[in-house]
Amino acid sequence: MVVDEEIVMEKKEYKLSGMTCASCAMTVEMAVKDLETVEDVNVNLATERLSLVPKEGFDSQQVLDAVAEAGYQAEEKGKDRPSDVNEEAAIKAQELRKKKQELLILLLTTLPLLYISMGSMVGLPLPSFLDHMAHPLVFVLSQLVLTLPAVWIGRGFYQRGFRNLIKKHPNMDSLIAVGTSAAFFYSLYSVSQVFLGHHPFVHQLYFESVAVIITLILLGKYLESSAKGRTSQAIQSLLELVPSQATVIRYGEAVTIDTEDIRVGDIIRIKPGERMPVDGLVTDGQTFVDESMMTGESVPIEKKVGDIITSATINQNGSIDYQATRVGSDTTLAQIVRLVEEAQGSKAPIAALADKISLYFVPIVLSLATLSALGWYFLAGESLSFSLSIFIAVLVIACPCALGLATPTAIMVGTGKGAENGILIKSGQALEAAYQLDTIVLDKTGTITVGKPSLTDLLPLGDLNRPDLLRLIASAEQHSEHPLAQAILEAAEKEGLDLLPVSQFEAMVGRGLSAQVEDKQLLIGNERLMKEKNIDRSAFQEQLLELSQEGKTAMFVAIDGQLAGILAVADEMKSSSLKAVQELQSMGLEVIMLTGDREETAKAIAQKAGIPKVIAGVLPDGKATAIKDLQEADKKLAMVGDGINDAPALVQADVGIAIGSGADVAIESADVVLMHSDLQDVVKAIKLSQATIRNIKENLFWAFAYNTLGIPIAMGLLHLFGGPLLNPMLAGLAMSLSSVSVVVNALRLGRFKMKKYTEE
């Protein structure tokens, strides 16, 4: 992945309103894409969000104007605060209540309308004043009056529908607007004919179709909104982990303020049982903190002065003061929420087909409805009333709502489910790529193993005794950030050894280090380094092989150009690694270990983990090349690593999976971030991606099947061969149910079991 270093502009997000279907989303997307200052655009129907990548010279007002010109409304989205999300949830709840009230009014008017218009046909008794023979004017006017509330409540369909039709961007609203308007105005014509004394026109009223279609579609929208509300539960539940208020030390006194008002540098006081409001560093006190939400580690972690505090973790038994280092949208939890939001708003490549179809769908449907109505009227010799019924039924049944909701709702629920369980899937693309995997490449240290090596062997050569040699080695290693250095320093600390001053320290990536300790020149590293420096290693060749075969990482020590000893460190394998590898293999995935260790050491660890194939002796900068080589052999692969040394390989892989919670590099480089440092979460992530993509395919199948079968039936295909004719009201019901069924099917993902698949 190449990044232009000159201009890296921040992604912009906007809240949208007025969209009702996939063609709406495509219309907005195309309108914004036409702007010269916009690089890339994505509109998500389910989340009602527009995200874009701006170019130089970008002006946000251009976007707002372009969206307005397309017939919709946009509002720039600021940095999320918990209160913003709560406020948005409250607004949506209010909108839902309003829809419910409107539905109640519609039911109170539409049901009597249906009774009056259809009752006489099925032999139901009507009051004498509503008798169409005795009182035709009362009969038609009562229907007109009862239809008007539906036309008023459904006015949004007409406003948006005709506006987009005029702008040559017809959408679902256009189909409803044209269909119900045709029925309404034809019914008005019939009313005028009754006034003129042509009483047979009492049988040519379509008022009930208008009211019932609008009622059913709005009922579908209500059920859809209610279900969509549940798809965003993941974000709300994450935000609820942060306390709304916190105790801060201001001017020497403890005061309670809103979490949103905490500033960087504030000292926060935390009592037992409280959650951490922001990220920071402990300044006073000692405690144990439950970090299971972030790391999956059930054992509380000790925190003392200087240790890092992560937002949303729970304080256990002690009281501490800590200084805020990251607040608001910069906290670890806020970054996780942002990742989930971005994932929920992204598209999977599988959605491209639906997007393309929706763009041309509405104009095609309008054409089919017109042609079928004209065909029945002119060619089949049917009445105007019959042809109009065909016209309305085709328009109503073809609304592409289900098509537009098929992919985004499943992605929302799937990524939300992952986030609840510490699996952050960053995009729809990552979901689909994970579904297609056939190979899993695992880093060794910190992925298969615990990542905390310890010194197991130290064999001096010559006159130096073990403590003196360890002191020299630990002194040289004190400037190194390598995990192996940490193991040596811990061993020296345990033995109470004082470290010596160091000069001329030089780290040699993938090989070792050199340093001046007092008057001695030390060289510590692998066989490759010793070979480069022409140091004779023959004295320890046998021990090197033995240590490597035991799964230990061996290093040589040379002092002033002469071999002085050999040491070995070992990293314990995670308890879950073997079972996780077995589960991955049982899913038909090839598992490969990729490590910088020598082959004998790598194979020993791989054998314990049940991994047959090992790529060893790879330098950090060579890992990406190794991944590329595997890809050239037609493998669809995921790279699983710690996200720091493995960053280039994570980017190169089809799916980069970062294990562990700590690193910003991991979050930036990987497609999937596993907050719990457990290899079994790789299994869960792949299983979840498979379940989500299956769900999307089901949704798309039913959405396509519905329109493929529904439109010909509405056009009168069955009637042509003596079968029934589709009533426009039934068409409205079918259309609404199709949208609701897609959302409900997506919600099934919420029941996906995030169990340990490897448990007996």
C-alpha positions, 0 to 999 in steps of 0.5 A: 500500500503506497500512501502519498505523503504530500497530501493526506486529507482526512475522510469527511462524513455527513448525515443524510436524510430523505433517502428511501431506497438503493436508487436514492443512495446511488443518486446521492453518490453520483451527485457528489462523485461528480465534484472535482474536489472529491476523490472517492464517495460511499453512501450507506442506506442503512446508516444514512451516512455519506463518507468521502475522501476529499482532494485539495481545494475541497469545500464542504458546502459543495457537498451540501449543495450537491446533495440538496440539488439531488433532492436530499438533505445532508449535514456535516458530521462532527466528532462523535461524543457519547451525548451526540449518539444518545441525542441521535438515538433520542431523535430516531426514537421520536421519529419512530413514535411519530410514524406510529401515530401516523399509522394509527390515523391511517388505520382509523381512516383506511379500514372504514374506507376499505369497508365502504369500497369493498364491503358491498362486493363481498356482501357486507352490510352498509348503512343505507345512506352509503348505498351506492345505488340510492346515494351515489354522491355520498358513496364516492365523497365519503371515500374521497374524504377518507383518502385525504389523510393518507395523501397528506401523511404520505405527501413526502412520497409525492414531494421527493418522487416527482422532484426526482422524476423531474431531475431525471433521477427517479427513485422508489418514491417516484414509483409510489408517487406516479402509481398512487397519483394515477389511481387518485386522479382517475378516481377524482375523474370518476367522482366528477362523472358521478356528479354529472349523473354518470352513476356507473362510474361508482364502480371505477374508484381506486381511492382504497388502493391509494390509501392502502398502498400508502398505509402498507408502505409506511407500515413497512417503513415503521417496521424497517426503522424499528429493526434498523434501530436494533442494528446500531445497538453495538455502538451504543453498548460500547459508548455506555461503557464510559461513565457520564461523569468523573471526579477531577482534581481542580485547584486542589479540590475534587470536583465532579464534571461531565466526562466530555469536559475532561481535558488533557492534563487533568488529574482524575480520581478513581475509586474502587468499582469505577470505570476509567473515563479516559486514557492516561497515566497513573500519578498516585496510588496502586490498584488492580484493573479489570481490562477484560473488555479490551484484552480478554485477560480475565485476571486483573492487572496491577497498576502503579505510578507510571502505568497506562490506564485505558478508558472503559476498564474497571478499577478493582480494589484500590484508589488511584489518581491518573493524568488524562493523556487522551480524551474525547474522540482520541481515547482507545474506546472512541477509536474502537467506536470509530472503527465500528462506525466506519465498518458499518458504513462500508460496502462489500464488493458483493454489493456492487451488482446491487448498486449497478442494478438499482441505478437503472432499475427505476427507469426500467420499471417505469417503462415496463409499467407504461408498456404493460398498461398500454399493451393491455389497453390497446392490444388486449382491448381491456378497459382503462380501469384494468390497464390502470390497475396493471400500471399501479401494481407494477410500479408498487411491487417493484420498489427496490427497497429490499435490494438497497438494504440487503448488504448494509444491514447484514454488515451493520449487524455482523461488524457490530456483533464482532465489536461486542466480542473484541473483534474489530472488522474495519470494512465490508471489503475485509469481511468478504476477503475473510470469507474467501481465505484458503491460507492463514499465515501466523507470526510466532512471537506474541501470536502463537506464543505468549510474547514474553520470552524468558532467559533459559540458558547461558553458557560462558566460554573461557574465563568469564563466570555466568554472573559477570557474562550476564551483567555484560550482556544485560548492560548492552541490552538495556538500550534495546526495545526487542522482546528478547532484550527484555527477557535478559534484563528481567533475568539480570534484575532477578539475580540482583546484578547492577548494570554497567554504562554503555556507549556506541550502541547499535541495533542491527535489525534481524541480526542483533546488536553491538555495544561498548560496555566499559572497555569491552566491545560486545557483539550479541546476536544470531548466527548470521551476525557472527558470520558477518563479523567473522567470529568462529562459532564452532565451539557451540555448534552442538549446543546451538542445534540442541537449543534450537531443537528444544524450541529455544531462540539461541544467540551468541555473545562475542567480546572483543572479536572472540566468542564468549558464550551462548544464551537461549531464550524461550517463549511459552506457547499460548494454551489456546494456540494448538486448539485454534490451529486445529480448528483452522485446519478443520475449516479447510484452511492451510496454516503456515508459520512465518518467523525470523527464528532459525529453522530448527527453533521455528520447527520445534514451536510449529510441531508443538502448535500442530503447524506442518509448514514453516517459513523461517529465517525471515527478516522483518522487511522480508515478511511482506515479500514472503506474503507476496510470494504466497499470493503469487502462488494463487493463495488467498491469505490472512497474515496474523501478527502483532501489528508492529514488526509485521505491519508491512506483511499485514498490509500486503496480505489479503486480510491483515489481522492484528492480535493484541490491543496495544499498538496504534500501528496494528489498528492502522495496518490491519483489516481486522483487530483482535482486542483479545490476544487469543488465536481462537479469535481468528477462528471467530473472525473467519466464522463471523465473516462467513456467516455475514457473507452467507446472510448477504447472499441470502438477502440478495437472493430473496431481493432479486427473486422477489422482483424477478417474480413479482414484476411479471405477475404484476404485469398480468403474466398469470392473467394472460394464461387464465390465472389471477390478477395482482391487486395493487393493494397486495402489491403494496403489502408484498413490497413492504414485507420484502424490505422487512424480511431482509432486515429481519434476516440480517438481525439473525446475525445477532444470534451468532454464537461467539463461542470458543469453537475449539471447546469440547 
